[in-house]
Amino acid sequence: SSLRSAVELYYYQHNNKYPAIAVPATKPADVTTLDEAFIAQLTRYTDASGNISNSGNSTYPYGPYVKGVFPANPYNNLNDATIDNTETDITVKASGGSTVWKFYSRTGVLMADDGGHDTL
């Protein structure tokens, strides 16, 4: 529930956009995918457009929303994420079998994917 709260706070502070809609233009070198952007936007500092910085200042006043290590999926203790930035149907919650956090960046649906079941 605390991860969902972090995602919702990000949404309200970033002009009603969830993290990982797209890989931001300004980011650290280790952020190249949507999956990495999602975790970085929640664990590092951001500006209102979602650009990422390793340090906070007047340009990057938001975050980090999750301090320290990104939380582990309770089913398997993995702390990775898989992002779907195309789905717009809020009722879709398909298990991808990936056994990581699954996040739908257009709808804000977040689930701990256990590889076989849909869990909210």
C-alpha positions, 0 to 999 in steps of 0.5 A: 500500500505504501508503494501505491501511495508513492505512485499516487503522490507522484501523479498529483505532483506531476500534472496528473501523469503517472511515472513511466509514461515515457523514458524522460529526456533528462535522466542519469545514464543508468536509466534507459528503459521504462522499467528503469524510469519507473523505479528511478522516478520513485526513488530519485528526484524529479521535476514536474515533467518527470525528468530525473536527477540523482540530487534534489535542488530547485530544478528537481524539487520532487521525491524521492517517493520511496527512500532506499531500495525499491520495495520487493514483490511480496511473492518472491522478494524481487524488486524489479518492475515491468511497465505497460504504457499502452493499456488504457482500460483500467479493468485490465490486470493481466498477469504477465508471468514476470513475477515482478511489480507490474505497473500500467502507467496510463491507468495507474494500476499497480500489482505484485505479479506472482507469475500466475494470478492477478493480485491488487 
